């Protein structure tokens, strides 16, 4: 599963709208949509902010972030 699908699935599992997430992260809705449709690559900082916004442990996300970023080296 690619990162965009994981991000969308996680947001939906938390029952958070794109608008609410954008507001919580102080980002534009179009950016959130871009992350979720794969047209925009989230930065490591964005992924950490997402982890915090979803109440997930950041430590557990580092492997996902590291693996994801290696695909873009």
KEKOL-448680 format. One record per residue: x, y negated, z negated of N, C-alpha, C in turn; residue number from 1. Coordinates in nm, 2 decimals. Atoms other than C-alpha are relative to their C-alpha. Layout:
# KEKOL-448680
n.X=X | n.Y=Y | n.Z=Z | ca.X=X | ca.Y=Y | ca.Z=Z | c.X=X | c.Y=Y | c.Z=Z | resi=NUM .
...
This chain:
# KEKOL-448680
n.X=0.09 | n.Y=0.12 | n.Z=0.00 | ca.X=0.00 | ca.Y=0.00 | ca.Z=0.00 | c.X=0.09 | c.Y=-0.12 | c.Z=0.00 | resi=1 .
n.X=-0.08 | n.Y=0.12 | n.Z=0.00 | ca.X=0.14 | ca.Y=-0.34 | ca.Z=0.09 | c.X=-0.04 | c.Y=-0.10 | c.Z=-0.11 | resi=2 .
n.X=0.02 | n.Y=0.10 | n.Z=0.11 | ca.X=0.17 | ca.Y=-0.63 | ca.Z=-0.15 | c.X=-0.13 | c.Y=-0.08 | c.Z=0.01 | resi=3 .
n.X=0.12 | n.Y=0.08 | n.Z=-0.01 | ca.X=-0.12 | ca.Y=-0.83 | ca.Z=0.00 | c.X=-0.12 | c.Y=0.08 | c.Z=-0.04 | resi=4 .
n.X=0.11 | n.Y=-0.09 | n.Z=0.04 | ca.X=-0.36 | ca.Y=-0.53 | ca.Z=-0.05 | c.X=0.00 | c.Y=0.01 | c.Z=-0.16 | resi=5 .
n.X=-0.01 | n.Y=-0.01 | n.Z=0.15 | ca.X=-0.23 | ca.Y=-0.49 | ca.Z=-0.41 | c.X=-0.05 | c.Y=-0.13 | c.Z=-0.07 | resi=6 .
n.X=0.04 | n.Y=0.13 | n.Z=0.06 | ca.X=-0.28 | ca.Y=-0.86 | ca.Z=-0.48 | c.X=-0.15 | c.Y=-0.02 | c.Z=0.00 | resi=7 .
n.X=0.15 | n.Y=0.02 | n.Z=-0.02 | ca.X=-0.64 | ca.Y=-0.86 | ca.Z=-0.35 | c.X=-0.07 | c.Y=0.10 | c.Z=-0.09 | resi=8 .
n.X=0.07 | n.Y=-0.11 | n.Z=0.09 | ca.X=-0.73 | ca.Y=-0.53 | ca.Z=-0.53 | c.X=0.01 | c.Y=-0.04 | c.Z=-0.15 | resi=9 .
n.X=-0.02 | n.Y=0.04 | n.Z=0.14 | ca.X=-0.59 | ca.Y=-0.66 | ca.Z=-0.86 | c.X=-0.09 | c.Y=-0.12 | c.Z=-0.03 | resi=10 .
n.X=0.09 | n.Y=0.11 | n.Z=0.02 | ca.X=-0.78 | ca.Y=-0.99 | ca.Z=-0.83 | c.X=-0.14 | c.Y=0.04 | c.Z=-0.01 | resi=11 .
n.X=0.14 | n.Y=-0.05 | n.Z=0.00 | ca.X=-1.10 | ca.Y=-0.81 | ca.Z=-0.75 | c.X=-0.03 | c.Y=0.08 | c.Z=-0.12 | resi=12 .
n.X=0.02 | n.Y=-0.09 | n.Z=0.12 | ca.X=-1.05 | ca.Y=-0.56 | ca.Z=-1.03 | c.X=-0.02 | c.Y=-0.08 | c.Z=-0.13 | resi=13 .
n.X=0.02 | n.Y=0.09 | n.Z=0.11 | ca.X=-1.03 | ca.Y=-0.85 | ca.Z=-1.27 | c.X=-0.12 | c.Y=-0.09 | c.Z=0.01 | resi=14 .
n.X=0.12 | n.Y=0.08 | n.Z=-0.03 | ca.X=-1.34 | ca.Y=-1.00 | ca.Z=-1.12 | c.X=0.02 | c.Y=-0.15 | c.Z=-0.01 | resi=15 .
n.X=-0.04 | n.Y=0.14 | n.Z=-0.01 | ca.X=-1.17 | ca.Y=-1.33 | ca.Z=-1.05 | c.X=-0.02 | c.Y=-0.05 | c.Z=0.14 | resi=16 .
n.X=0.01 | n.Y=0.05 | n.Z=-0.13 | ca.X=-1.27 | ca.Y=-1.54 | ca.Z=-0.75 | c.X=0.12 | c.Y=-0.07 | c.Z=0.05 | resi=17 .
n.X=-0.11 | n.Y=0.07 | n.Z=-0.06 | ca.X=-1.02 | ca.Y=-1.69 | ca.Z=-0.51 | c.X=0.00 | c.Y=-0.14 | c.Z=-0.06 | resi=18 .
n.X=0.01 | n.Y=0.14 | n.Z=0.05 | ca.X=-1.14 | ca.Y=-2.04 | ca.Z=-0.62 | c.X=0.05 | c.Y=0.00 | c.Z=-0.15 | resi=19 .
n.X=-0.04 | n.Y=0.00 | n.Z=0.14 | ca.X=-1.09 | ca.Y=-1.95 | ca.Z=-0.99 | c.X=0.15 | c.Y=0.02 | c.Z=-0.02 | resi=20 .
n.X=-0.14 | n.Y=-0.03 | n.Z=0.00 | ca.X=-0.75 | ca.Y=-1.80 | ca.Z=-0.93 | c.X=0.08 | c.Y=-0.12 | c.Z=0.04 | resi=21 .
n.X=-0.07 | n.Y=0.12 | n.Z=-0.05 | ca.X=-0.64 | ca.Y=-2.10 | ca.Z=-0.73 | c.X=0.00 | c.Y=-0.11 | c.Z=-0.10 | resi=22 .
n.X=0.00 | n.Y=0.10 | n.Z=0.10 | ca.X=-0.75 | ca.Y=-2.33 | ca.Z=-1.00 | c.X=0.09 | c.Y=0.03 | c.Z=-0.12 | resi=23 .
n.X=-0.08 | n.Y=-0.05 | n.Z=0.11 | ca.X=-0.58 | ca.Y=-2.13 | ca.Z=-1.27 | c.X=0.15 | c.Y=-0.01 | c.Z=0.03 | resi=24 .
n.X=-0.14 | n.Y=0.01 | n.Z=-0.04 | ca.X=-0.25 | ca.Y=-2.13 | ca.Z=-1.08 | c.X=0.04 | c.Y=-0.14 | c.Z=0.06 | resi=25 .
n.X=-0.03 | n.Y=0.13 | n.Z=-0.06 | ca.X=-0.28 | ca.Y=-2.49 | ca.Z=-0.95 | c.X=0.05 | c.Y=0.02 | c.Z=0.14 | resi=26 .
n.X=-0.03 | n.Y=-0.02 | n.Z=-0.14 | ca.X=-0.26 | ca.Y=-2.36 | ca.Z=-0.59 | c.X=-0.12 | c.Y=-0.02 | c.Z=0.08 | resi=27 .
n.X=0.12 | n.Y=0.01 | n.Z=-0.09 | ca.X=-0.48 | ca.Y=-2.40 | ca.Z=-0.29 | c.X=-0.06 | c.Y=0.13 | c.Z=0.03 | resi=28 .
n.X=0.07 | n.Y=-0.12 | n.Z=-0.04 | ca.X=-0.74 | ca.Y=-2.14 | ca.Z=-0.20 | c.X=0.06 | c.Y=0.06 | c.Z=0.12 | resi=29 .
n.X=-0.05 | n.Y=-0.05 | n.Z=-0.12 | ca.X=-0.59 | ca.Y=-2.11 | ca.Z=0.14 | c.X=0.13 | c.Y=0.08 | c.Z=-0.02 | resi=30 .
n.X=-0.12 | n.Y=-0.07 | n.Z=0.03 | ca.X=-0.26 | ca.Y=-2.00 | ca.Z=-0.01 | c.X=-0.03 | c.Y=0.13 | c.Z=-0.06 | resi=31 .
n.X=0.04 | n.Y=-0.13 | n.Z=0.06 | ca.X=-0.42 | ca.Y=-1.73 | ca.Z=-0.22 | c.X=-0.05 | c.Y=0.09 | c.Z=0.11 | resi=32 .
n.X=0.05 | n.Y=-0.08 | n.Z=-0.11 | ca.X=-0.61 | ca.Y=-1.61 | ca.Z=0.09 | c.X=0.12 | c.Y=0.05 | c.Z=0.09 | resi=33 .
n.X=-0.11 | n.Y=-0.04 | n.Z=-0.08 | ca.X=-0.28 | ca.Y=-1.61 | ca.Z=0.28 | c.X=0.08 | c.Y=0.11 | c.Z=-0.07 | resi=34 .
n.X=-0.07 | n.Y=-0.11 | n.Z=0.07 | ca.X=-0.11 | ca.Y=-1.39 | ca.Z=0.01 | c.X=-0.08 | c.Y=0.13 | c.Z=0.02 | resi=35 .
n.X=0.08 | n.Y=-0.12 | n.Z=-0.01 | ca.X=-0.40 | ca.Y=-1.15 | ca.Z=0.03 | c.X=-0.03 | c.Y=0.05 | c.Z=0.14 | resi=36 .
n.X=0.02 | n.Y=-0.05 | n.Z=-0.14 | ca.X=-0.43 | ca.Y=-1.13 | ca.Z=0.41 | c.X=0.14 | c.Y=0.03 | c.Z=0.06 | resi=37 .
n.X=-0.13 | n.Y=-0.03 | n.Z=-0.05 | ca.X=-0.05 | ca.Y=-1.10 | ca.Z=0.45 | c.X=0.06 | c.Y=-0.10 | c.Z=0.09 | resi=38 .
n.X=-0.06 | n.Y=0.10 | n.Z=-0.09 | ca.X=0.00 | ca.Y=-1.42 | ca.Z=0.65 | c.X=0.10 | c.Y=-0.09 | c.Z=-0.07 | resi=39 .
n.X=-0.09 | n.Y=0.08 | n.Z=0.08 | ca.X=0.19 | ca.Y=-1.59 | ca.Z=0.36 | c.X=0.07 | c.Y=0.09 | c.Z=-0.10 | resi=40 .
n.X=-0.08 | n.Y=-0.08 | n.Z=0.09 | ca.X=0.47 | ca.Y=-1.43 | ca.Z=0.16 | c.X=0.01 | c.Y=-0.07 | c.Z=-0.14 | resi=41 .
n.X=-0.01 | n.Y=0.06 | n.Z=0.13 | ca.X=0.44 | ca.Y=-1.50 | ca.Z=-0.21 | c.X=0.14 | c.Y=0.01 | c.Z=-0.05 | resi=42 .
n.X=-0.13 | n.Y=0.00 | n.Z=0.06 | ca.X=0.76 | ca.Y=-1.60 | ca.Z=-0.39 | c.X=0.00 | c.Y=0.09 | c.Z=-0.12 | resi=43 .
n.X=-0.02 | n.Y=-0.07 | n.Z=0.13 | ca.X=0.90 | ca.Y=-1.41 | ca.Z=-0.69 | c.X=-0.07 | c.Y=-0.08 | c.Z=-0.11 | resi=44 .
n.X=0.06 | n.Y=0.09 | n.Z=0.10 | ca.X=0.78 | ca.Y=-1.71 | ca.Z=-0.90 | c.X=-0.15 | c.Y=0.01 | c.Z=0.01 | resi=45 .
n.X=0.15 | n.Y=-0.01 | n.Z=-0.02 | ca.X=0.43 | ca.Y=-1.68 | ca.Z=-0.75 | c.X=-0.05 | c.Y=0.13 | c.Z=-0.06 | resi=46 .
n.X=0.04 | n.Y=-0.13 | n.Z=0.05 | ca.X=0.42 | ca.Y=-1.31 | ca.Z=-0.83 | c.X=0.00 | c.Y=0.01 | c.Z=-0.16 | resi=47 .
n.X=0.00 | n.Y=0.01 | n.Z=0.14 | ca.X=0.52 | ca.Y=-1.38 | ca.Z=-1.19 | c.X=-0.12 | c.Y=-0.08 | c.Z=-0.05 | resi=48 .
n.X=0.11 | n.Y=0.08 | n.Z=0.04 | ca.X=0.26 | ca.Y=-1.65 | ca.Z=-1.22 | c.X=-0.13 | c.Y=0.08 | c.Z=0.01 | resi=49 .
n.X=0.12 | n.Y=-0.09 | n.Z=-0.02 | ca.X=0.00 | ca.Y=-1.40 | ca.Z=-1.08 | c.X=-0.01 | c.Y=0.10 | c.Z=-0.12 | resi=50 .
n.X=0.00 | n.Y=-0.10 | n.Z=0.11 | ca.X=0.10 | ca.Y=-1.14 | ca.Z=-1.34 | c.X=-0.05 | c.Y=-0.07 | c.Z=-0.13 | resi=51 .
n.X=0.05 | n.Y=0.07 | n.Z=0.12 | ca.X=0.05 | ca.Y=-1.39 | ca.Z=-1.62 | c.X=-0.14 | c.Y=-0.04 | c.Z=0.01 | resi=52 .
n.X=0.14 | n.Y=0.04 | n.Z=-0.01 | ca.X=-0.28 | ca.Y=-1.51 | ca.Z=-1.48 | c.X=-0.09 | c.Y=0.11 | c.Z=-0.02 | resi=53 .
n.X=0.08 | n.Y=-0.12 | n.Z=0.01 | ca.X=-0.41 | ca.Y=-1.16 | ca.Z=-1.47 | c.X=0.02 | c.Y=0.07 | c.Z=-0.13 | resi=54 .
n.X=-0.02 | n.Y=-0.06 | n.Z=0.13 | ca.X=-0.29 | ca.Y=-1.09 | ca.Z=-1.82 | c.X=0.08 | c.Y=0.13 | c.Z=0.00 | resi=55 .
n.X=-0.08 | n.Y=-0.12 | n.Z=-0.01 | ca.X=-0.05 | ca.Y=-0.82 | ca.Z=-1.70 | c.X=0.14 | c.Y=-0.03 | c.Z=-0.05 | resi=56 .
n.X=-0.14 | n.Y=0.02 | n.Z=0.05 | ca.X=0.29 | ca.Y=-0.77 | ca.Z=-1.85 | c.X=0.09 | c.Y=-0.03 | c.Z=0.12 | resi=57 .
n.X=-0.09 | n.Y=0.04 | n.Z=-0.11 | ca.X=0.55 | ca.Y=-0.94 | ca.Z=-1.64 | c.X=0.11 | c.Y=0.10 | c.Z=0.01 | resi=58 .
n.X=-0.10 | n.Y=-0.10 | n.Z=-0.01 | ca.X=0.81 | ca.Y=-0.68 | ca.Z=-1.73 | c.X=-0.03 | c.Y=0.11 | c.Z=0.09 | resi=59 .
n.X=0.04 | n.Y=-0.11 | n.Z=-0.08 | ca.X=0.62 | ca.Y=-0.41 | ca.Z=-1.56 | c.X=-0.01 | c.Y=-0.04 | c.Z=0.15 | resi=60 .
n.X=0.02 | n.Y=0.05 | n.Z=-0.14 | ca.X=0.59 | ca.Y=-0.63 | ca.Z=-1.24 | c.X=0.14 | c.Y=-0.02 | c.Z=0.06 | resi=61 .
n.X=-0.13 | n.Y=0.03 | n.Z=-0.06 | ca.X=0.97 | ca.Y=-0.68 | ca.Z=-1.19 | c.X=0.03 | c.Y=0.11 | c.Z=0.10 | resi=62 .
n.X=-0.03 | n.Y=-0.11 | n.Z=-0.10 | ca.X=1.00 | ca.Y=-0.34 | ca.Z=-1.01 | c.X=-0.08 | c.Y=-0.03 | c.Z=0.13 | resi=63 .
n.X=0.08 | n.Y=0.03 | n.Z=-0.12 | ca.X=0.72 | ca.Y=-0.44 | ca.Z=-0.78 | c.X=0.06 | c.Y=-0.12 | c.Z=0.08 | resi=64 .
n.X=-0.06 | n.Y=0.12 | n.Z=-0.06 | ca.X=0.87 | ca.Y=-0.78 | ca.Z=-0.72 | c.X=0.13 | c.Y=0.03 | c.Z=0.07 | resi=65 .
n.X=-0.13 | n.Y=-0.03 | n.Z=-0.05 | ca.X=1.22 | ca.Y=-0.64 | ca.Z=-0.67 | c.X=-0.02 | c.Y=0.08 | c.Z=0.13 | resi=66 .
n.X=0.03 | n.Y=-0.08 | n.Z=-0.12 | ca.X=1.09 | ca.Y=-0.38 | ca.Z=-0.42 | c.X=-0.05 | c.Y=-0.08 | c.Z=0.11 | resi=67 .
n.X=0.07 | n.Y=0.08 | n.Z=-0.10 | ca.X=0.88 | ca.Y=-0.63 | ca.Z=-0.24 | c.X=0.11 | c.Y=-0.09 | c.Z=0.07 | resi=68 .
n.X=-0.09 | n.Y=0.10 | n.Z=-0.05 | ca.X=1.16 | ca.Y=-0.89 | ca.Z=-0.20 | c.X=0.11 | c.Y=0.07 | c.Z=0.08 | resi=69 .
n.X=-0.11 | n.Y=-0.07 | n.Z=-0.08 | ca.X=1.41 | ca.Y=-0.62 | ca.Z=-0.07 | c.X=-0.05 | c.Y=0.02 | c.Z=0.14 | resi=70 .
n.X=0.06 | n.Y=-0.01 | n.Z=-0.14 | ca.X=1.17 | ca.Y=-0.58 | ca.Z=0.23 | c.X=0.02 | c.Y=-0.13 | c.Z=0.08 | resi=71 .
n.X=-0.02 | n.Y=0.12 | n.Z=-0.07 | ca.X=1.24 | ca.Y=-0.94 | ca.Z=0.32 | c.X=0.14 | c.Y=-0.06 | c.Z=0.00 | resi=72 .
n.X=-0.14 | n.Y=0.04 | n.Z=0.00 | ca.X=1.62 | ca.Y=-0.96 | ca.Z=0.28 | c.X=0.05 | c.Y=0.00 | c.Z=0.14 | resi=73 .
